[in-house]
């Protein structure tokens, strides 16, 4: 009886190890996929920040050129935040 139980125990252990190896492989692939997606998201975010800075600079520049009037108080915050200077 003990010999059979030991064999079953060893077989279950090997099956568990094989399952863990499969899961490790899947998780490694998932990690790589997520890292690629993160890199793409960071690139897209950088592009959006540059675009926002460019549009903000255009808007603020147009407002400044529109008769030489000072910027309204609600837009001065954008200028101070660095969005008007293209530094995003």
Backbone as ProteinMPNN parsed JSONL, in Angstrom:
{"seq_chain_A": "XXXXXXXXXXXXXXXXXXXXXXXXXXXXXXXXXXXXXXXXXXXXXXXXXXXXXXXXXXXXXXXXXXXXXXXXXXXXXXXXXXXXXXXX", "coords_chain_A": {"N_chain_A": [[0.817, -1.208, 0.0], [1.845, 1.27, 0.838], [3.879, 1.665, -1.001], [2.473, 2.057, -3.405], [1.04, 4.344, -2.726], [3.159, 6.145, -2.423], [4.107, 6.219, -5.038], [1.903, 7.396, -6.314], [1.93, 9.84, -5.053], [4.39, 10.911, -5.909], [3.816, 11.08, -8.658], [1.704, 12.936, -8.645], [3.097, 15.121, -7.711], [4.934, 15.575, -9.828], [3.086, 16.173, -11.851], [2.011, 18.505, -10.786], [4.276, 20.148, -10.846], [4.675, 20.28, -13.621], [2.366, 21.63, -14.373], [2.817, 24.07, -13.073], [5.077, 24.932, -14.462], [3.978, 25.34, -17.003], [2.183, 27.382, -16.392], [4.014, 29.35, -15.593], [5.299, 29.833, -18.024], [3.13, 30.914, -19.503], [2.617, 33.181, -17.963], [5.015, 34.561, -18.284], [4.884, 35.193, -21.005], [2.621, 36.83, -20.944], [3.598, 38.917, -19.371], [5.566, 39.998, -21.072], [3.908, 40.869, -23.157], [2.418, 42.816, -21.805], [4.448, 44.614, -21.11], [5.226, 45.511, -23.654], [2.841, 46.77, -24.413], [2.747, 48.757, -22.481], [4.99, 50.289, -23.185], [4.152, 51.23, -25.694], [1.966, 52.749, -24.871], [3.242, 54.717, -23.362], [4.676, 56.04, -25.358], [2.547, 57.025, -26.887], [1.357, 58.7, -25.002], [3.38, 60.615, -24.663], [3.344, 61.756, -27.212], [0.749, 62.848, -27.215], [1.052, 64.729, -25.161], [2.941, 66.474, -26.302], [1.44, 67.371, -28.496], [-0.672, 68.649, -27.15], [0.729, 70.687, -25.845], [1.619, 72.118, -28.074], [-0.799, 72.974, -29.257], [-1.865, 74.461, -27.159], [0.087, 76.457, -26.975], [-0.324, 77.695, -29.443], [-2.948, 78.655, -29.125], [-2.681, 80.383, -26.914], [-0.808, 82.132, -27.987], [-2.275, 83.228, -30.097], [-4.236, 84.526, -28.638], [-2.717, 86.43, -27.327], [-1.823, 87.958, -29.448], [-4.153, 89.046, -30.326], [-4.982, 91.944, -30.366], [-3.386, 92.854, -28.325], [-4.249, 92.646, -25.74], [-4.187, 91.732, -22.274], [-3.907, 88.328, -21.074], [-6.85, 86.527, -20.103], [-7.662, 85.892, -16.643], [-8.267, 83.131, -16.162], [-6.815, 81.813, -18.097], [-4.208, 82.413, -17.604], [-3.224, 80.629, -15.785], [-2.714, 78.366, -17.331], [-0.547, 79.248, -18.776], [1.339, 79.658, -16.754], [1.578, 77.04, -15.893], [3.251, 75.928, -17.664], [2.305, 74.968, -20.014], [1.996, 76.683, -22.084], [4.51, 77.134, -23.066], [5.435, 74.999, -24.487], [6.697, 72.973, -23.097], [5.296, 71.013, -21.788]], "CA_chain_A": [[0.0, 0.0, 0.0], [2.696, 2.459, 0.96], [4.608, 1.826, -2.254], [1.522, 2.616, -4.368], [0.764, 5.712, -2.281], [4.354, 6.941, -2.718], [4.127, 6.426, -6.488], [0.86, 8.378, -6.624], [2.391, 11.131, -4.529], [5.41, 11.4, -6.831], [3.163, 11.425, -9.909], [0.994, 14.202, -8.422], [4.12, 16.168, -7.598], [5.417, 15.849, -11.178], [2.002, 16.844, -12.562], [1.927, 19.866, -10.254], [5.426, 20.884, -11.385], [4.433, 20.535, -15.045], [1.36, 22.692, -14.417], [3.464, 25.33, -12.681], [5.941, 25.355, -15.57], [3.094, 25.886, -18.039], [1.696, 28.683, -15.92], [5.146, 30.274, -15.637], [5.462, 30.214, -19.43], [2.029, 31.818, -19.865], [2.808, 34.456, -17.266], [6.131, 35.242, -18.93], [4.367, 35.773, -22.25], [1.727, 37.933, -20.559], [4.461, 40.013, -18.915], [6.161, 40.614, -22.26], [2.841, 41.583, -23.858], [2.094, 44.013, -21.026], [5.559, 45.559, -21.225], [5.118, 46.13, -24.978], [1.686, 47.678, -24.383], [3.136, 49.905, -21.66], [5.875, 51.119, -23.997], [3.342, 51.903, -26.702], [1.153, 53.752, -24.182], [4.128, 55.823, -22.993], [4.95, 56.793, -26.589], [1.317, 57.744, -27.23], [1.192, 59.776, -24.02], [4.34, 61.66, -25.013], [2.825, 62.432, -28.402], [-0.391, 63.664, -26.793], [1.554, 65.874, -24.386], [3.531, 67.425, -27.249], [0.35, 67.975, -29.254], [-1.375, 69.57, -26.254], [1.584, 71.86, -25.646], [1.631, 72.899, -29.316], [-2.103, 73.62, -29.41], [-1.97, 75.479, -26.107], [0.945, 77.575, -27.364], [-0.993, 78.391, -30.535], [-4.102, 79.38, -28.597], [-2.2, 81.5, -26.097], [-0.188, 83.095, -28.896], [-3.338, 83.926, -30.806], [-4.897, 85.429, -27.691], [-1.806, 87.552, -27.069], [-1.767, 88.787, -30.65], [-5.474, 89.588, -30.594], [-5.203, 93.303, -29.876], [-2.464, 93.215, -27.252], [-4.894, 92.594, -24.434], [-3.623, 90.688, -21.408], [-4.665, 87.088, -21.033], [-7.82, 86.433, -19.015], [-7.09, 85.183, -15.483], [-8.408, 81.677, -16.231], [-5.814, 81.268, -19.013], [-2.857, 82.644, -17.083], [-2.81, 79.387, -15.13], [-2.122, 77.501, -18.357], [0.768, 79.788, -19.105], [2.233, 79.379, -15.615], [1.757, 75.599, -15.768], [4.251, 75.48, -18.641], [1.683, 74.458, -21.23], [2.141, 77.666, -23.15], [5.881, 77.19, -23.551], [5.815, 73.796, -25.226], [7.484, 72.061, -22.28], [4.343, 69.975, -21.414]], "C_chain_A": [[0.854, 1.264, 0.0], [3.443, 2.735, -0.339], [3.712, 2.485, -3.309], [1.223, 4.07, -4.01], [1.939, 6.632, -2.605], [4.436, 7.221, -4.217], [3.092, 7.481, -6.9], [1.296, 9.78, -6.19], [3.431, 11.743, -5.466], [4.791, 11.845, -8.156], [2.413, 12.761, -9.77], [1.977, 15.369, -8.341], [4.644, 16.548, -8.985], [4.355, 16.571, -12.004], [1.871, 18.296, -12.105], [3.071, 20.717, -10.791], [5.219, 21.22, -12.858], [3.402, 21.654, -15.202], [1.95, 24.044, -14.069], [4.388, 25.843, -13.78], [5.118, 25.963, -16.708], [2.606, 27.272, -17.641], [2.806, 29.727, -15.952], [5.394, 30.754, -17.068], [4.379, 31.189, -19.867], [2.214, 33.181, -19.222], [3.975, 35.252, -17.856], [5.701, 35.912, -20.224], [3.459, 36.955, -21.964], [2.534, 39.154, -20.117], [5.068, 40.749, -20.109], [5.124, 41.426, -23.03], [2.501, 42.881, -23.137], [3.212, 45.057, -21.097], [5.548, 46.26, -22.583], [3.972, 47.152, -24.997], [2.012, 48.924, -23.575], [4.04, 50.852, -22.458], [5.105, 51.895, -25.057], [2.498, 53.008, -26.068], [2.007, 54.961, -23.789], [4.459, 56.691, -24.215], [3.725, 57.629, -26.965], [1.088, 58.912, -26.28], [2.151, 60.924, -24.315], [3.88, 62.459, -26.221], [1.665, 63.346, -28.032], [0.057, 64.899, -26.011], [2.164, 66.926, -25.309], [2.455, 68.137, -28.057], [-0.406, 68.995, -28.407], [-0.561, 70.838, -26.035], [1.581, 72.743, -26.892], [0.315, 73.646, -29.498], [-2.267, 74.729, -28.373], [-1.124, 76.693, -26.461], [0.304, 78.378, -28.489], [-2.153, 79.242, -30.015], [-3.647, 80.596, -27.798], [-1.538, 82.568, -26.968], [-1.233, 83.897, -29.647], [-4.049, 84.91, -29.885], [-4.026, 86.656, -27.41], [-1.794, 88.521, -28.247], [-3.095, 89.482, -30.934], [-5.698, 90.942, -29.946], [-4.316, 93.697, -28.71], [-3.089, 93.216, -25.865], [-4.238, 91.516, -23.58], [-4.519, 89.448, -21.412], [-5.689, 87.142, -19.903], [-7.239, 85.612, -17.86], [-7.19, 83.669, -15.579], [-7.4, 81.031, -17.176], [-4.392, 81.507, -18.536], [-2.328, 81.407, -16.366], [-2.191, 78.418, -16.108], [-0.708, 77.945, -18.689], [1.767, 79.468, -17.991], [2.526, 77.89, -15.482], [2.785, 75.072, -16.773], [3.643, 74.963, -19.912], [1.856, 75.43, -22.383], [3.534, 77.68, -23.748], [6.343, 75.962, -24.292], [6.62, 72.82, -24.417], [6.64, 70.907, -21.765], [4.729, 69.258, -20.21]], "O_chain_A": [[0.6, 2.202, -0.755], [3.62, 3.888, -0.731], [4.159, 3.378, -4.028], [1.16, 4.929, -4.89], [1.736, 7.774, -3.016], [4.793, 8.326, -4.625], [3.371, 8.347, -7.73], [1.054, 10.767, -6.884], [3.372, 12.931, -5.782], [5.189, 12.867, -8.715], [2.476, 13.609, -10.66], [1.71, 16.461, -8.843], [4.782, 17.735, -9.282], [4.679, 17.477, -12.772], [1.651, 19.198, -12.913], [2.866, 21.876, -11.152], [5.55, 22.322, -13.296], [3.549, 22.523, -16.062], [1.622, 25.05, -14.697], [4.474, 27.05, -14.007], [5.508, 26.968, -17.301], [2.614, 28.207, -18.442], [2.555, 30.879, -16.305], [5.667, 31.932, -17.297], [4.672, 32.184, -20.53], [1.995, 34.213, -19.857], [3.921, 36.481, -17.917], [6.092, 37.042, -20.514], [3.517, 37.97, -22.659], [2.19, 40.287, -20.453], [5.079, 41.98, -20.146], [5.409, 42.528, -23.499], [2.317, 43.92, -23.77], [2.937, 46.257, -21.139], [5.825, 47.457, -22.667], [4.117, 48.253, -25.529], [1.602, 50.026, -23.939], [3.869, 52.071, -22.407], [5.371, 53.074, -25.291], [2.331, 54.078, -26.654], [1.547, 56.1, -23.873], [4.516, 57.917, -24.12], [3.853, 58.802, -27.317], [0.671, 59.99, -26.704], [1.764, 62.089, -24.224], [4.007, 63.683, -26.255], [1.604, 64.489, -28.485], [-0.498, 65.984, -26.184], [1.938, 68.123, -25.128], [2.532, 69.344, -28.282], [-0.742, 70.077, -28.887], [-1.109, 71.94, -26.041], [1.546, 73.969, -26.786], [0.314, 74.825, -29.854], [-2.757, 75.813, -28.69], [-1.557, 77.83, -26.273], [0.379, 79.606, -28.494], [-2.319, 80.396, -30.412], [-4.161, 81.699, -27.981], [-1.689, 83.764, -26.717], [-1.092, 85.108, -29.813], [-4.42, 86.005, -30.309], [-4.529, 87.771, -27.274], [-1.759, 89.738, -28.07], [-3.134, 90.427, -31.721], [-6.537, 91.063, -29.054], [-4.484, 94.783, -28.156], [-2.502, 93.742, -24.919], [-3.783, 90.498, -24.103], [-5.712, 89.515, -21.71], [-5.425, 87.736, -18.858], [-6.41, 84.73, -18.086], [-6.284, 82.973, -15.12], [-7.148, 79.831, -17.077], [-3.463, 80.863, -19.022], [-1.121, 81.167, -16.342], [-1.241, 77.714, -15.764], [0.199, 77.13, -18.859], [2.898, 79.06, -18.256], [3.599, 77.509, -15.012], [3.146, 73.896, -16.731], [4.369, 74.552, -20.818], [1.858, 75.021, -23.544], [3.717, 78.2, -24.849], [7.504, 75.874, -24.69], [7.195, 71.897, -24.993], [7.201, 69.898, -21.337], [4.017, 68.353, -19.775]]}, "name": "protein", "num_of_chains": 1, "seq": "XXXXXXXXXXXXXXXXXXXXXXXXXXXXXXXXXXXXXXXXXXXXXXXXXXXXXXXXXXXXXXXXXXXXXXXXXXXXXXXXXXXXXXXX"}
